[in-house]
Amino acid sequence: MNAPVESPAVELRDIPIPELEDDYARETAADRPGVAQPVPQRPIPDQPWNRIALGALVLFVLLVGGWEWSWRAYGAKPTIANSDGLWAIQRRRIDNGEGNATVLLGASRILFDVQLDVWERLAGKRPIQLALEGTSPLTYLEDLAADPNFTGRAVVGVAPDLFFSGYAYRGGVLNYYRKESPSQRIGQWLSMHFIEPFFAFDDPDFALAAVLKRQAWPDRPGRPARMDVRKLRVSEADRNTHVWDKLENDPAYREIARSVWMQEFVPSEDDPPPEKLAQMAKEQIERMVKVVATLKARGVPVLFVRPPSNGPFYEFENKIFPRAQTWDVLLAKTGAPGIHFEDYPELQGMELPEWSHLTHADAERYTAALYKIIARDVWPETK
C-alpha cells in the first residue's frame, strides 16, 4: 500500500492577496474557497472627514438650538427635574444628620403650595420637602416612623382623593432610594449640573414622544383618547417647587390643565361604589393611626394640613370623600392636630388657576399664613 502523499504546508503569508476592484470592499471566504480567511481588510474611503464632522456638528447644534428656542418661545424655562434621584437626595439628608428637621409630606399641593424660602425666612430653618405629586404620603410617613434618625416634625398634606384612597402615582420612589446605585447617583449629579439648569426642553412634557402622543389622533374603537397631565411646576435643586406661571398667564394652557382634571370628575362604570370608597378611607385612616402613634411614642409630632382647592375639583373631593367622614375622623382617631383651609379666613380667597394649585405669589402668601397659624395654634415653640 502506498503511503499517503502529504501536501506541502502552505502559510497564509505565501498566498498572494488579490487586489480588490473596490477600495471599500472587504474580501470574504467566498472569494477564496478552501483557504483560511486573512484578517479582513476595511480600507477607510477617501472622504473629507473634517468637513463632514463639522457639518454634522453644525446640524446638531441647529436642531438642538431650534428645539430649545421653540420651547423657550412657548414659555418654558430650565428647571430641575423632579426625579426619583432628586427625592432620594432629600431623603438622605435625614440619614446624614438632619433628622431633627421639619419634613413636608403629601401630594402636589404641599409640594407646590408650601414655599421653602418663605418658611425658612420665618422659621430660621429650611424644611425637607418629601411630598410627591399624585401620591398618598402614608407609605413615606411609615418609612420615617421606622427610621430612628427622624426626630423632627412631620407636616402631612391631605389631598382627599389621594390621601383616603391610598393612590400612589410615584409609588416606586422609596424603593429607588433604598437601592439607588452609584451610577444612578452620578447620573443624577451630572444631569443636575450640566443639563437641567441650561436646557428648557429637558422636560418629559416636551419630549418628542410625549408631543406626538398628544396629537389629535383618531380614537380607536372602545379606547377613547385620554389626555395625560401636562407640565404644571417649576422646581429647584432642593425640590422647592411652584406652579408654572403659564397656568396663570395663558388662558388656553389653563383650559388644557382643567380639561385633564375634568376627565377624573366624569362618572364611569369603573368608579368604586360609595361603600367601597368608605372602606378605602377607613383602611387608610387605620394605617395612619398606627404610624402617628409610633411617631408620638418617639416624641415626633404630626400635623395634618388640608390645602385649598376650588371649583369642580373641590366639588369632586367633597362628593367622594366628604369632610365629616374622612378629615374629621382622621383627626379624631389619630389625635393629631389639623389645619383645614376652610377653618381659617387667611387661607382662603387665593387663586388656583386649575382649581388645585396656588399661583406662585399666592403660594408665598399661603406659606406665610400657614406658618403663622402653626406657630400660634399648633407648635407655639416654633415662634
C-alpha positions as CSV (number, residue, x, y, z in Angstrom):
1,M,0.0,0.0,0.0
2,N,1.3,3.4,-1.0
3,A,1.7,5.9,1.8
4,P,-0.5,8.9,1.5
5,V,1.3,11.9,-0.1
6,E,1.4,14.8,2.3
7,S,0.5,18.2,0.8
8,P,3.2,20.8,1.3
9,A,2.5,23.2,4.1
10,V,1.0,26.4,2.9
11,E,1.3,29.6,5.0
12,L,-1.1,32.5,4.7
13,R,1.8,34.8,4.1
14,D,2.7,32.9,1.0
15,I,-0.7,33.3,-0.6
16,P,-0.9,36.5,-2.6
17,I,-3.9,38.6,-1.8
18,P,-5.7,39.8,-5.0
19,E,-6.3,43.4,-5.5
20,L,-9.9,44.4,-4.9
21,E,-11.6,46.5,-7.5
22,D,-13.5,48.4,-4.8
23,D,-11.2,50.0,-2.2
24,Y,-14.0,49.9,0.3
25,A,-14.9,46.3,-0.3
26,R,-14.0,43.5,2.0
27,E,-12.5,40.2,0.9
28,T,-14.6,37.3,2.3
29,A,-14.2,33.5,2.5
30,A,-16.3,33.1,-0.7
31,D,-13.6,34.8,-2.6
32,R,-11.0,32.2,-1.5
33,P,-12.6,28.8,-1.2
34,G,-10.6,26.3,0.8
35,V,-8.2,28.9,2.1
36,A,-8.3,30.3,5.6
37,Q,-9.5,33.9,5.5
38,P,-7.0,36.5,6.5
39,V,-7.7,39.4,8.7
40,P,-10.5,41.4,7.0
41,Q,-9.4,44.5,5.1
42,R,-11.5,47.5,5.8
43,P,-9.9,50.4,4.0
44,I,-11.1,53.8,5.0
45,P,-12.6,55.6,2.0
46,D,-11.0,58.8,0.9
47,Q,-13.6,61.4,2.1
48,P,-13.4,64.9,3.5
49,W,-13.9,63.7,7.1
50,N,-13.1,67.0,8.8
51,R,-15.8,68.8,6.8
52,I,-18.3,66.0,7.3
53,A,-17.7,66.1,11.1
54,L,-18.0,69.9,11.1
55,G,-21.2,69.7,9.1
56,A,-22.7,67.1,11.5
57,L,-21.8,69.3,14.5
58,V,-23.4,72.3,12.9
59,L,-26.5,70.4,12.0
60,F,-26.7,69.0,15.6
61,V,-26.4,72.5,17.1
62,L,-29.0,73.9,14.8
63,L,-31.5,71.1,15.5
64,V,-31.0,71.3,19.3
65,G,-30.9,75.1,19.3
66,G,-34.2,75.2,17.3
67,W,-35.9,72.7,19.6
68,E,-34.7,74.8,22.6
69,W,-35.8,78.1,21.1
70,S,-39.3,76.7,20.3
71,W,-39.9,75.7,23.9
72,R,-38.4,78.9,25.2
73,A,-40.8,80.8,23.0
74,Y,-43.6,78.7,24.4
75,G,-42.8,80.0,27.9
76,A,-40.6,77.2,29.2
77,K,-37.5,77.8,31.4
78,P,-34.8,75.5,32.6
79,T,-35.8,73.6,35.7
80,I,-34.6,70.7,37.9
81,A,-36.4,67.5,37.1
82,N,-38.5,66.2,40.0
83,S,-36.9,62.8,39.6
84,D,-36.7,59.8,41.9
85,G,-33.0,60.6,42.3
86,L,-33.8,64.2,43.4
87,W,-36.2,62.9,46.0
88,A,-33.6,60.4,47.2
89,I,-31.1,63.3,47.8
90,Q,-33.6,65.0,50.1
91,R,-34.5,61.8,51.9
92,R,-30.8,61.1,52.6
93,R,-30.5,64.4,54.4
94,I,-32.3,62.6,57.3
95,D,-29.7,59.8,57.2
96,N,-26.8,62.3,57.1
97,G,-27.6,64.2,60.4
98,E,-30.6,66.4,59.6
99,G,-33.2,64.2,61.2
100,N,-34.4,67.0,63.5
101,A,-35.8,69.0,60.6
102,T,-39.4,69.7,59.8
103,V,-40.4,67.3,57.0
104,L,-43.1,68.0,54.5
105,L,-45.1,65.1,53.1
106,G,-48.1,64.8,50.9
107,A,-49.1,65.2,47.3
108,S,-48.6,68.0,44.8
109,R,-50.4,70.7,46.8
110,I,-47.9,70.6,49.7
111,L,-45.2,70.3,47.1
112,F,-46.4,73.3,45.0
113,D,-48.1,75.5,47.7
114,V,-45.5,75.5,50.5
115,Q,-42.6,77.7,49.6
116,L,-39.4,76.7,51.3
117,D,-37.9,80.2,51.1
118,V,-40.8,81.8,53.0
119,W,-40.8,79.0,55.6
120,E,-37.1,79.4,56.2
121,R,-37.4,83.2,56.5
122,L,-40.0,82.8,59.2
123,A,-38.6,79.7,61.0
124,G,-34.9,80.3,60.5
125,K,-34.5,76.8,59.2
126,R,-35.4,75.3,55.8
127,P,-37.7,72.2,55.9
128,I,-37.1,69.0,53.9
129,Q,-39.5,68.6,51.0
130,L,-40.6,65.0,50.5
131,A,-44.0,65.5,49.0
132,L,-44.8,63.6,45.8
133,E,-47.3,64.6,43.1
134,G,-50.2,62.3,42.7
135,T,-49.2,60.2,45.7
136,S,-50.5,59.4,49.2
137,P,-48.0,60.3,51.9
138,L,-48.8,57.3,54.1
139,T,-46.1,54.9,52.9
140,Y,-43.4,57.6,53.2
141,L,-44.6,58.6,56.7
142,E,-44.5,54.9,57.7
143,D,-40.9,54.8,56.4
144,L,-40.0,57.8,58.6
145,A,-41.7,56.2,61.6
146,A,-39.4,53.2,61.2
147,D,-36.3,55.4,61.0
148,P,-34.8,56.3,64.4
149,N,-32.8,59.0,62.6
150,F,-36.0,61.1,62.2
151,T,-36.7,63.1,65.3
152,G,-38.2,66.3,63.9
153,R,-41.7,67.2,63.0
154,A,-43.9,65.9,60.2
155,V,-46.3,68.2,58.3
156,V,-48.6,66.0,56.2
157,G,-50.7,67.3,53.4
158,V,-54.1,65.8,52.8
159,A,-55.5,65.8,49.2
160,P,-58.7,63.8,49.9
161,D,-58.9,61.9,46.6
162,L,-55.3,60.7,47.0
163,F,-54.9,60.5,50.8
164,F,-58.0,58.5,51.5
165,S,-57.7,56.2,48.5
166,G,-54.1,55.4,49.0
167,Y,-53.3,56.1,45.4
168,A,-49.5,56.3,44.7
169,Y,-48.5,57.6,41.2
170,R,-44.9,57.8,42.5
171,G,-45.1,54.6,44.5
172,G,-41.7,53.4,43.4
173,V,-39.6,56.3,44.8
174,L,-39.0,54.7,48.2
175,N,-37.6,51.5,46.6
176,Y,-35.4,53.6,44.3
177,Y,-34.0,55.5,47.3
178,R,-33.1,52.2,49.1
179,K,-31.5,50.6,46.0
180,E,-30.0,53.6,44.2
181,S,-26.8,52.6,42.5
182,P,-23.5,54.6,42.3
183,S,-24.0,55.1,38.6
184,Q,-27.6,56.4,39.2
185,R,-26.2,58.9,41.7
186,I,-23.5,60.0,39.3
187,G,-26.1,60.4,36.5
188,Q,-28.3,62.4,38.7
189,W,-25.4,64.7,39.7
190,L,-24.3,65.2,36.1
191,S,-27.9,66.0,34.9
192,M,-28.4,68.5,37.7
193,H,-25.2,70.3,37.0
194,F,-24.7,70.2,33.2
195,I,-28.1,69.7,31.6
196,E,-31.2,70.7,33.6
197,P,-30.0,74.2,34.6
198,F,-29.4,75.2,30.9
199,F,-31.9,73.4,28.7
200,A,-35.6,74.3,28.9
201,F,-36.6,71.4,26.6
202,D,-35.2,68.8,29.1
203,D,-38.7,68.1,30.5
204,P,-40.8,65.0,30.0
205,D,-43.7,67.1,28.7
206,F,-41.6,68.4,25.9
207,A,-40.1,65.0,24.8
208,L,-40.8,64.2,21.2
209,A,-42.7,61.0,22.1
210,A,-45.0,63.0,24.5
211,V,-45.6,65.7,21.9
212,L,-46.6,63.1,19.3
213,K,-48.8,61.2,21.7
214,R,-51.0,64.2,22.4
215,Q,-51.7,65.0,18.8
216,A,-55.3,64.7,17.6
217,W,-55.1,61.1,16.5
218,P,-58.4,59.3,15.7
219,D,-59.9,57.4,18.6
220,R,-59.7,53.6,18.5
221,P,-62.9,51.7,18.9
222,G,-63.6,51.3,22.6
223,R,-60.5,53.3,23.5
224,P,-61.3,57.0,23.6
225,A,-58.3,59.3,23.8
226,R,-57.2,60.4,27.2
227,M,-55.1,63.4,28.0
228,D,-52.1,63.0,30.3
229,V,-51.3,65.5,33.0
230,R,-49.4,68.4,31.4
231,K,-46.4,70.3,32.9
232,L,-47.5,72.2,36.0
233,R,-44.5,73.0,38.0
234,V,-41.0,74.6,38.2
235,S,-38.6,73.0,40.7
236,E,-35.2,73.8,42.3
237,A,-32.4,71.5,43.4
238,D,-33.8,71.0,46.9
239,R,-37.3,70.4,45.5
240,N,-38.6,73.9,46.3
241,T,-41.4,74.0,43.8
242,H,-44.1,76.3,42.5
243,V,-46.7,76.4,39.7
244,W,-45.5,77.2,36.2
245,D,-46.7,80.8,35.5
246,K,-48.0,79.7,32.1
247,L,-51.1,78.3,34.0
248,E,-51.7,81.8,35.3
249,N,-50.8,83.8,32.2
250,D,-52.0,81.6,29.3
251,P,-55.8,81.0,29.3
252,A,-55.5,78.3,26.6
253,Y,-53.0,76.3,28.6
254,R,-55.0,76.8,31.7
255,E,-58.0,75.2,30.0
256,I,-55.9,72.3,28.9
257,A,-54.9,71.6,32.5
258,R,-58.5,71.9,33.7
259,S,-59.6,69.5,30.9
260,V,-57.2,67.0,32.2
261,W,-58.7,67.2,35.7
262,M,-62.3,67.1,34.3
263,Q,-61.6,63.6,32.9
264,E,-61.4,62.4,36.6
265,F,-64.7,64.0,37.5
266,V,-66.9,62.4,34.8
267,P,-68.6,59.3,36.3
268,S,-67.7,56.0,34.7
269,E,-68.6,52.3,35.1
270,D,-65.2,51.7,36.7
271,D,-65.8,54.0,39.7
272,P,-65.9,52.3,43.0
273,P,-69.3,52.3,44.7
274,P,-69.7,54.6,47.8
275,E,-69.4,51.7,50.2
276,K,-66.0,50.7,48.6
277,L,-64.8,54.3,48.9
278,A,-65.8,54.4,52.6
279,Q,-63.9,51.1,53.2
280,M,-60.8,52.5,51.4
281,A,-60.9,55.6,53.6
282,K,-61.3,53.6,56.7
283,E,-58.3,51.4,55.9
284,Q,-56.1,54.4,55.2
285,I,-57.1,56.1,58.4
286,E,-56.4,52.9,60.4
287,R,-52.9,52.7,59.0
288,M,-52.4,56.4,59.8
289,V,-53.5,55.9,63.4
290,K,-50.7,53.3,63.8
291,V,-48.0,55.4,62.2
292,V,-48.9,58.5,64.2
293,A,-48.9,56.5,67.4
294,T,-45.4,55.2,66.6
295,L,-44.1,58.7,65.9
296,K,-45.7,60.2,69.0
297,A,-44.1,57.4,71.1
298,R,-40.7,58.7,69.9
299,G,-41.6,62.3,70.5
300,V,-42.2,63.2,66.9
301,P,-45.3,65.4,66.4
302,V,-47.5,65.1,63.3
303,L,-49.6,67.9,61.8
304,F,-52.2,67.3,59.1
305,V,-52.8,70.2,56.6
306,R,-55.7,70.4,54.1
307,P,-54.5,72.9,51.4
308,P,-57.0,74.9,49.3
309,S,-58.9,73.6,46.3
310,N,-61.9,75.1,44.5
311,G,-64.3,74.7,41.6
312,P,-65.1,71.3,40.2
313,F,-62.1,69.8,41.9
314,Y,-63.3,70.8,45.3
315,E,-66.8,69.6,44.5
316,F,-65.4,66.2,43.3
317,E,-63.4,65.8,46.5
318,N,-66.3,66.6,48.8
319,K,-68.5,64.2,46.8
320,I,-66.3,61.1,47.1
321,F,-64.6,61.8,50.4
322,P,-66.8,64.1,52.5
323,R,-65.0,66.0,55.2
324,A,-67.2,64.7,58.0
325,Q,-66.5,61.1,57.0
326,T,-62.7,61.5,56.4
327,W,-60.9,64.6,57.6
328,D,-62.8,64.8,60.9
329,V,-62.5,61.1,61.5
330,L,-58.7,61.2,60.8
331,L,-58.1,63.9,63.4
332,A,-60.4,62.3,66.0
333,K,-58.8,58.8,65.7
334,T,-55.1,59.9,65.4
335,G,-55.4,62.6,68.0
336,A,-53.1,64.8,65.8
337,P,-53.9,68.5,65.1
338,G,-55.1,69.6,61.7
339,I,-55.3,72.8,59.7
340,H,-58.1,72.9,57.2
341,F,-58.2,75.8,54.8
342,E,-62.0,76.2,55.3
343,D,-61.4,77.0,59.0
344,Y,-59.1,79.9,58.5
345,P,-60.0,83.1,56.6
346,E,-56.3,83.9,56.0
347,L,-56.0,80.6,54.0
348,Q,-58.9,81.4,51.7
349,G,-59.6,83.7,48.7
350,M,-56.4,82.7,46.8
351,E,-56.1,82.0,43.1
352,L,-55.9,78.4,41.9
353,P,-55.7,78.6,38.1
354,E,-56.7,74.9,37.6
355,W,-58.6,74.5,40.8
356,S,-55.9,72.5,42.6
357,H,-52.7,74.5,43.0
358,L,-51.9,78.1,44.0
359,T,-50.2,80.6,41.8
360,H,-46.6,81.3,42.9
361,A,-47.5,84.7,44.5
362,D,-50.4,83.2,46.4
363,A,-48.3,80.1,47.4
364,E,-45.9,82.5,49.1
365,R,-48.8,84.2,50.9
366,Y,-50.3,80.9,51.8
367,T,-47.0,79.6,53.3
368,A,-46.6,82.7,55.4
369,A,-50.2,82.4,56.7
370,L,-49.9,78.7,57.3
371,Y,-46.7,79.1,59.3
372,K,-48.1,81.8,61.5
373,I,-51.1,79.6,62.3
374,I,-48.7,76.7,63.2
375,A,-46.6,78.9,65.4
376,R,-49.7,80.4,67.1
377,D,-52.0,77.4,67.4
378,V,-50.1,74.2,67.0
379,W,-46.4,74.4,67.9
380,P,-46.0,77.7,69.7
381,E,-42.4,77.0,70.4
382,T,-41.7,77.4,66.7
383,K,-42.0,81.2,67.1
